[in-house]
Amino acid sequence: MQNGCPLPFNEDYRLAVLRSYRILDSEAEPAFDRLVRLAAELAEVPVALISLIDQERQWFKAKVGLDVAETPRDISFCQHAIMRSDPLIVPDASQDPRFADNPLVTGEMHLRFYAGFPLTVPEGVRLGTLCMVDFAPRPAGLSPALIGRLKDVAASITSEMALRRSLLEARADTSARVQRAERLAADAEAAKHRFLSMAGHELRTPLTGILGLCELMEAEIHGPIGNPRYREFVESIHSCGTRLHQTVERILTYARAAADEFELNESAFDPLDIVRAVAATVLPVTGRGDVTVQFEECGPAAWLYADRGQFEHMVAQLLDNAIKFSHCNATVRIAIERDVERGLTVAVHDQGRGVDTRRIEELKRAFVQADEGDARSHEGMGLGLPIVDRLARMHGADLLLDRRNGDGTTARLVFPAYRLRAPAPAAAGSRLSLAS
């Protein structure tokens, strides 16, 4: 018994089931509002409620004609209604000994007629009621036909509750799966970066030794090699070792960038001077003597405030890609555009076959290459653009790739306007010749 009202024999289980529906204190929902309005219209009553009986209260999921959200359980009619499987019909509460002294009857509400239809869920317990209230007695109660229709409404309410819980569980399950997948992906990414860093460092030391020995042998510091074929072998070893060393350095750079281990060492400099110097270094290394590099510059004089070394690295990578993917006897154009509102753009345009526009964003991911498959025409691990993208974002800049009319690919580094600075006094009075 609770305050003179018997409790369901399975009350603890009933309350556990009620809480499993996660519906108590939830926001209003149109489906339940529509059903309670339908019940009020069918029964022609001023008050209709979807009432859920909690341990100490009855809480209203939906209501018509009542402002309060809940009332104490010990004065509720609905706590009596959940004790039975059939509807509880009270024609005149003032004449019913169970309710005659109830504050809802004797107080301001002046409740007289009550009809409560139990909400029985698939677990076999009654969580609450669809109840209807009138302030005048109804000696005739409700007709059998109306009772049947209101039972259907109550059944629709429990179906909606079950559907609602299923959707919540599905969302929770999906959310948990997504979170788990994200954790696994983050762990895998971290493990990949640790491996790359460890492998890079392990490879760097012996490679440095190999290259050093090759250089000593090429210099013949202990006398002539002898057979000229051996010199060719040494040169090949040195060339392959140099290429492998560059790959290792690129792996280490990517691992550091991905782990956010870089710190910006910023200063102001003329970007065109840096671009020219980078081009003079990169072009001979590529072995593409048939490719010409041209420079273009527009906009008001301004210097870039950034990490000079990282800027050099970004430009070198973009220029190396442009030269590598250009056709024979091609011209690679490097354009620097300054704009006080849009910032500074360094655009590197090649004359290759261009990239598939559907794969542009994909190319910014590590180990993805423009040429894939068994017959790739260019070497590389697919780390160049991801490194540039990381370094650009560290500067608040964007790496943009686009293909124009099948005429090659343009890679743009777009630095924000706040990174522009007035040029140094010695450089402000003169402009460099753009011919190259």
C-alpha positions as CSV (number, residue, x, y, z in Angstrom):
1,M,0.0,0.0,0.0
2,Q,1.1,3.6,-0.7
3,N,-0.9,6.3,1.0
4,G,-3.9,4.1,1.2
5,C,-3.6,3.0,-2.5
6,P,-2.5,-0.6,-3.4
7,L,0.7,-0.9,-5.5
8,P,0.9,-3.2,-8.4
9,F,2.5,-6.5,-7.4
10,N,5.4,-5.9,-9.8
11,E,5.9,-2.2,-9.0
12,D,9.7,-2.4,-9.0
13,Y,9.7,-4.0,-12.4
14,R,7.0,-1.6,-13.7
15,L,9.1,1.4,-12.7
16,A,12.2,-0.1,-14.3
17,V,10.3,-0.6,-17.5
18,L,9.0,2.9,-17.3
19,R,12.5,4.3,-17.0
20,S,13.7,2.1,-19.8
21,Y,11.4,4.0,-22.2
22,R,13.3,7.3,-21.4
23,I,10.2,9.3,-21.8
24,L,9.8,10.9,-18.4
25,D,10.4,14.7,-18.4
26,S,10.9,14.6,-22.2
27,E,9.9,17.5,-24.5
28,A,6.4,17.6,-26.0
29,E,6.1,15.6,-29.2
30,P,3.5,16.0,-32.0
31,A,2.5,12.4,-32.2
32,F,1.4,12.3,-28.6
33,D,-0.2,15.7,-28.7
34,R,-2.3,14.6,-31.7
35,L,-3.5,11.5,-29.9
36,V,-4.5,13.3,-26.7
37,R,-6.4,15.9,-28.8
38,L,-8.2,13.1,-30.6
39,A,-9.2,11.5,-27.3
40,A,-10.5,14.8,-26.0
41,E,-12.6,15.3,-29.1
42,L,-14.0,11.7,-29.1
43,A,-15.0,11.9,-25.4
44,E,-16.1,15.5,-25.6
45,V,-14.2,16.4,-22.4
46,P,-12.4,19.6,-21.5
47,V,-9.3,17.8,-20.1
48,A,-7.5,14.8,-21.6
49,L,-4.0,13.6,-20.5
50,I,-1.4,11.0,-21.2
51,S,-0.4,10.3,-17.6
52,L,2.7,8.2,-16.6
53,I,2.9,7.0,-13.0
54,D,6.3,7.4,-11.5
55,Q,7.3,6.5,-8.0
56,E,6.0,9.6,-6.3
57,R,4.2,11.5,-9.1
58,Q,2.1,11.3,-12.2
59,W,3.7,13.1,-15.1
60,F,1.9,14.2,-18.2
61,K,3.5,13.5,-21.5
62,A,0.7,15.3,-23.4
63,K,-2.3,17.2,-22.2
64,V,-5.3,19.2,-23.2
65,G,-7.1,21.7,-20.9
66,L,-4.5,21.5,-18.1
67,D,-1.5,23.8,-17.4
68,V,0.5,21.7,-14.8
69,A,3.1,19.2,-15.9
70,E,2.6,16.8,-13.0
71,T,0.7,16.1,-9.8
72,P,1.5,14.0,-6.7
73,R,0.9,10.3,-7.2
74,D,-1.0,9.9,-3.9
75,I,-3.9,12.1,-5.1
76,S,-4.0,10.8,-8.7
77,F,-6.9,8.8,-10.1
78,C,-4.6,7.2,-12.5
79,Q,-2.8,5.2,-9.8
80,H,-6.0,3.3,-9.3
81,A,-6.5,2.9,-13.1
82,I,-3.1,1.0,-13.5
83,M,-4.3,-1.6,-11.0
84,R,-6.7,-3.0,-13.6
85,S,-6.6,-4.1,-17.2
86,D,-9.9,-2.6,-18.2
87,P,-10.8,1.1,-18.2
88,L,-11.6,2.8,-14.9
89,I,-14.8,4.8,-15.4
90,V,-16.0,7.1,-12.6
91,P,-19.3,8.8,-13.5
92,D,-19.4,11.1,-10.4
93,A,-16.3,11.2,-8.2
94,S,-18.1,13.1,-5.4
95,Q,-20.3,10.1,-4.9
96,D,-17.5,7.5,-5.1
97,P,-16.1,6.6,-1.7
98,R,-12.6,6.1,-3.2
99,F,-12.5,9.7,-4.4
100,A,-15.1,11.7,-2.6
101,D,-12.5,13.3,-0.2
102,N,-9.7,13.7,-2.9
103,P,-8.4,17.3,-3.2
104,L,-9.0,17.1,-6.9
105,V,-12.7,16.6,-6.2
106,T,-13.1,18.9,-3.1
107,G,-10.7,21.6,-4.3
108,E,-10.6,24.2,-7.0
109,M,-10.5,21.7,-9.8
110,H,-13.9,20.3,-8.9
111,L,-13.3,17.0,-10.8
112,R,-16.4,15.0,-11.2
113,F,-16.1,12.6,-14.2
114,Y,-13.0,10.5,-14.8
115,A,-12.2,7.8,-17.4
116,G,-8.8,6.1,-17.4
117,F,-7.6,3.7,-20.1
118,P,-4.4,1.8,-19.0
119,L,-1.4,2.1,-21.2
120,T,-0.1,-1.5,-21.3
121,V,3.3,-1.9,-23.0
122,P,4.6,-5.2,-24.6
123,E,6.5,-6.0,-21.3
124,G,3.1,-6.6,-19.8
125,V,3.0,-3.7,-17.3
126,R,0.8,-0.6,-17.2
127,L,3.0,2.5,-17.2
128,G,0.1,5.0,-17.0
129,T,-3.2,5.9,-18.6
130,L,-5.0,7.8,-21.2
131,C,-7.3,9.7,-19.0
132,M,-10.2,12.1,-19.6
133,V,-11.7,14.5,-17.0
134,D,-14.9,16.5,-16.9
135,F,-16.1,19.0,-14.2
136,A,-19.7,17.8,-14.4
137,P,-21.0,14.3,-13.6
138,R,-21.7,11.9,-16.4
139,P,-24.2,9.4,-14.9
140,A,-24.3,7.4,-18.2
141,G,-20.5,7.1,-18.4
142,L,-19.2,6.2,-21.9
143,S,-20.9,4.2,-24.6
144,P,-19.4,0.8,-25.5
145,A,-18.6,2.1,-29.0
146,L,-16.8,5.1,-27.5
147,I,-14.9,2.9,-25.1
148,G,-13.7,0.8,-28.0
149,R,-12.5,3.8,-29.9
150,L,-10.6,5.2,-26.9
151,K,-9.0,1.8,-26.3
152,D,-7.7,2.1,-29.8
153,V,-6.3,5.5,-29.0
154,A,-4.6,4.1,-25.9
155,A,-3.1,1.2,-28.0
156,S,-1.8,3.8,-30.5
157,I,-0.1,5.7,-27.6
158,T,1.7,2.5,-26.4
159,S,2.7,1.7,-30.0
160,E,4.1,5.2,-30.3
161,M,6.0,4.8,-27.0
162,A,7.5,1.5,-28.2
163,L,8.5,3.1,-31.6
164,R,10.0,6.1,-29.8
165,R,12.1,3.8,-27.6
166,S,13.3,1.8,-30.5
167,L,14.4,4.9,-32.3
168,L,16.2,6.2,-29.2
169,E,18.0,2.9,-28.8
170,A,18.9,2.8,-32.5
171,R,20.4,6.3,-32.3
172,A,22.2,5.5,-29.1
173,D,23.6,2.3,-30.7
174,T,24.6,4.2,-33.8
175,S,26.2,7.0,-31.8
176,A,28.1,4.4,-29.7
177,R,29.3,2.7,-32.9
178,V,30.4,6.0,-34.4
179,Q,32.3,7.0,-31.3
180,R,34.0,3.6,-31.2
181,A,34.9,3.8,-34.9
182,E,36.2,7.3,-34.3
183,R,38.3,6.1,-31.3
184,L,39.6,3.2,-33.4
185,A,40.4,5.5,-36.3
186,A,42.2,8.0,-34.0
187,D,44.2,5.1,-32.4
188,A,45.1,3.8,-35.8
189,E,46.2,7.2,-37.0
190,A,48.3,7.7,-33.9
191,A,49.8,4.3,-34.3
192,K,50.6,5.0,-37.9
193,H,52.3,8.3,-37.0
194,R,54.3,6.6,-34.3
195,F,55.4,3.9,-36.7
196,L,56.3,6.4,-39.4
197,S,58.4,8.4,-36.9
198,M,60.1,5.3,-35.5
199,A,60.8,3.8,-38.9
200,G,62.0,7.0,-40.3
201,H,64.5,7.5,-37.5
202,E,65.7,3.9,-37.7
203,L,66.3,4.3,-41.4
204,R,67.9,7.7,-41.3
205,T,71.1,6.6,-39.4
206,P,72.2,3.8,-41.7
207,L,71.3,5.7,-44.8
208,T,73.4,8.6,-43.6
209,G,76.3,6.2,-43.2
210,I,75.7,4.6,-46.6
211,L,75.7,8.0,-48.3
212,G,78.8,9.1,-46.4
213,L,80.7,6.0,-47.5
214,C,79.6,6.5,-51.1
215,E,80.9,10.0,-51.1
216,L,84.2,8.9,-49.7
217,M,84.5,6.2,-52.4
218,E,83.6,8.7,-55.1
219,A,86.3,11.0,-53.8
220,E,88.8,8.0,-53.9
221,I,90.4,9.2,-50.6
222,H,92.2,5.8,-50.3
223,G,93.3,5.6,-53.9
224,P,91.6,5.0,-57.2
225,I,88.7,2.5,-57.4
226,G,90.2,0.8,-60.4
227,N,87.6,-0.7,-62.7
228,P,85.3,2.2,-63.9
229,R,82.3,-0.1,-63.6
230,Y,82.7,0.1,-59.8
231,R,82.5,3.8,-60.0
232,E,79.2,3.4,-61.8
233,F,78.0,1.1,-59.1
234,V,79.0,3.6,-56.4
235,E,77.2,6.4,-58.2
236,S,74.1,4.3,-58.6
237,I,74.2,3.4,-54.9
238,H,74.6,7.1,-54.0
239,S,71.7,8.1,-56.3
240,C,69.4,5.4,-54.9
241,G,70.4,6.2,-51.3
242,T,69.8,9.9,-51.8
243,R,66.3,9.2,-53.2
244,L,65.6,6.9,-50.3
245,H,67.0,9.5,-47.8
246,Q,64.6,12.1,-49.3
247,T,61.7,9.7,-48.8
248,V,62.7,9.1,-45.2
249,E,62.9,12.8,-44.5
250,R,59.5,13.3,-46.1
251,I,58.1,10.6,-43.8
252,L,59.5,12.2,-40.8
253,T,58.3,15.6,-41.8
254,Y,54.8,14.2,-42.3
255,A,54.8,12.4,-39.0
256,R,55.9,15.6,-37.2
257,A,53.3,17.7,-39.0
258,A,50.5,15.2,-38.3
259,A,51.5,15.1,-34.7
260,D,51.5,19.0,-34.6
261,E,55.1,19.0,-33.4
262,F,56.1,21.9,-35.6
263,E,56.4,25.4,-34.1
264,L,56.2,28.4,-36.3
265,N,59.4,30.5,-36.5
266,E,57.9,33.5,-38.2
267,S,59.4,36.5,-39.9
268,A,58.6,38.8,-42.8
269,F,60.2,38.1,-46.2
270,D,59.7,38.7,-49.9
271,P,57.9,35.6,-51.2
272,L,59.1,36.1,-54.8
273,D,62.8,36.0,-53.7
274,I,62.1,32.7,-51.9
275,V,60.2,31.3,-54.8
276,R,63.0,32.1,-57.2
277,A,65.6,30.6,-54.9
278,V,63.5,27.4,-54.4
279,A,63.1,27.1,-58.2
280,A,66.8,27.4,-58.7
281,T,67.3,24.5,-56.3
282,V,64.5,22.2,-57.3
283,L,64.7,22.3,-61.1
284,P,68.2,20.7,-61.4
285,V,67.3,18.0,-58.9
286,T,64.3,16.8,-61.0
287,G,66.5,16.2,-64.0
288,R,63.9,17.8,-66.2
289,G,66.1,20.1,-68.3
290,D,63.3,20.4,-70.8
291,V,61.0,22.2,-68.4
292,T,61.0,26.0,-68.1
293,V,59.9,27.9,-65.0
294,Q,58.3,31.3,-65.4
295,F,57.4,33.8,-62.7
296,E,54.5,36.2,-62.5
297,E,53.7,38.9,-59.9
298,C,50.8,41.3,-59.4
299,G,49.3,43.4,-56.8
300,P,50.8,46.0,-54.4
301,A,54.2,45.4,-52.9
302,A,53.9,43.3,-49.7
303,W,55.9,40.8,-47.8
304,L,54.7,37.6,-46.2
305,Y,54.9,37.0,-42.5
306,A,55.3,33.3,-42.0
307,D,57.7,30.5,-41.2
308,R,60.3,30.9,-44.0
309,G,61.6,27.4,-43.8
310,Q,58.1,25.9,-44.0
311,F,57.2,28.3,-46.8
312,E,60.2,27.1,-48.8
313,H,59.2,23.5,-48.1
314,M,55.6,24.1,-49.4
315,V,56.7,25.9,-52.5
316,A,59.4,23.3,-53.2
317,Q,56.9,20.4,-53.0
318,L,54.4,22.1,-55.2
319,L,57.0,23.0,-57.8
320,D,58.5,19.5,-57.7
321,N,55.0,18.1,-58.4
322,A,54.4,20.5,-61.2
323,I,57.7,19.7,-62.9
324,K,57.3,16.0,-62.4
325,F,53.8,15.8,-63.9
326,S,54.4,18.3,-66.8
327,H,54.7,17.1,-70.4
328,C,58.0,17.3,-72.3
329,N,59.1,20.9,-73.1
330,A,56.5,22.3,-70.8
331,T,56.4,25.6,-69.0
332,V,55.6,25.7,-65.3
333,R,54.2,29.1,-64.2
334,I,54.5,30.4,-60.6
335,A,52.3,33.4,-60.0
336,I,52.3,35.5,-56.8
337,E,49.3,37.7,-56.3
338,R,49.0,40.2,-53.4
339,D,45.7,41.6,-52.4
340,V,45.1,43.7,-49.2
341,E,41.7,42.1,-48.6
342,R,42.2,38.5,-49.9
343,G,45.8,38.1,-48.8
344,L,48.6,36.5,-50.7
345,T,48.3,33.6,-53.2
346,V,51.1,31.5,-54.6
347,A,49.8,29.6,-57.6
348,V,51.9,26.9,-59.3
349,H,50.5,25.8,-62.7
350,D,51.8,22.8,-64.6
351,Q,51.3,21.6,-68.1
352,G,50.4,18.0,-67.4
353,R,47.3,15.9,-68.1
354,G,45.7,17.3,-64.9
355,V,44.1,15.4,-62.0
356,D,40.6,14.0,-61.9
357,T,38.5,16.7,-60.3
358,R,36.7,14.1,-58.2
359,R,39.9,13.2,-56.5
360,I,41.2,16.6,-55.6
361,E,40.4,16.5,-51.9
362,E,41.4,12.8,-51.8
363,L,45.0,13.8,-52.8
364,K,45.4,15.8,-49.6
365,R,45.3,12.5,-47.6
366,A,48.5,10.7,-46.9
367,F,49.6,7.9,-49.2
368,V,47.2,8.8,-52.0
369,Q,48.8,9.5,-55.4
370,A,47.5,11.0,-58.6
371,D,48.8,8.0,-60.5
372,E,47.7,4.7,-58.9
373,G,47.8,1.1,-59.9
374,D,50.6,-1.2,-61.1
375,A,51.6,1.1,-64.0
376,R,52.3,4.3,-62.1
377,S,54.3,6.8,-64.2
378,H,55.8,8.7,-61.3
379,E,57.5,7.6,-58.0
380,G,56.5,8.8,-54.6
381,M,54.6,7.8,-51.4
382,G,51.8,10.4,-51.7
383,L,53.0,12.5,-48.8
384,G,53.9,15.7,-50.5
385,L,50.4,17.3,-50.7
386,P,49.3,16.1,-47.3
387,I,52.5,17.8,-45.8
388,V,51.8,21.0,-47.7
389,D,48.2,20.9,-46.6
390,R,49.2,20.5,-42.9
391,L,51.8,23.3,-43.0
392,A,49.4,25.6,-44.8
393,R,46.7,25.1,-42.2
394,M,49.3,25.8,-39.4
395,H,49.6,29.3,-41.1
396,G,45.8,29.7,-41.4
397,A,46.3,29.2,-45.1
398,D,44.5,27.0,-47.6
399,L,45.8,24.6,-50.2
400,L,43.5,24.6,-53.3
401,L,43.8,22.4,-56.3
402,D,41.9,22.8,-59.6
403,R,42.1,21.7,-63.2
404,R,41.3,24.1,-66.0
405,N,40.1,22.8,-69.4
406,G,42.3,19.8,-69.3
407,D,45.4,22.0,-69.4
408,G,47.3,20.8,-66.3
409,T,46.7,21.4,-62.6
410,T,47.0,24.6,-60.6
411,A,47.9,24.4,-56.9
412,R,47.3,27.5,-54.9
413,L,48.6,28.4,-51.4
414,V,46.3,31.2,-50.2
415,F,47.5,33.0,-47.1
416,P,45.1,35.3,-45.2
417,A,45.5,39.1,-45.4
418,Y,46.7,39.4,-41.8
419,R,50.0,37.8,-42.9
420,L,50.8,40.6,-45.3
421,R,53.5,43.1,-44.2
422,A,54.9,46.3,-45.7
423,P,58.2,45.5,-47.5
424,A,61.5,46.5,-46.0
425,P,62.6,50.0,-46.9
426,A,65.4,48.8,-49.2
427,A,63.1,46.7,-51.2
428,A,60.1,49.1,-51.3
429,G,61.6,51.3,-54.0
430,S,62.4,48.7,-56.6
431,R,60.6,45.9,-58.4
432,L,62.4,42.7,-59.6
433,S,62.5,41.8,-63.3
434,L,60.0,39.0,-63.8
435,A,61.7,37.4,-66.8
436,S,63.4,34.2,-66.1
